[in-house]
Amino acid sequence: MFLHIGDNILLAKKDIIAILNWETERERNSNMFFFKSIQQEKKPVFTCKDKDKIKSLVLTDTAVYLSPISCQTLKKRGERHPFHGEEL
């Protein structure tokens, strides 16, 4: 199963460790420390095309993704069954 996080990026759901609200997270010093520590680990950071529209941070083992889609929307997408509403 995959999750579309915006800007034509699909991630395997099994690889996602956390999805954080960027608008809330960037205001907290402890969370910015967390983000900076991730950067120090040399994990690549992929950001959306319009940096002013970042709404969530998606953390995987190999990279960090800054997404223009809210964490609530990503959560709903992740919970949806691929055939929801369709007959097999």
Order of alpha helices (4+ residues) and beta strands (2+ residues): beta-beta-beta-alpha-alpha-beta-beta-beta-alpha
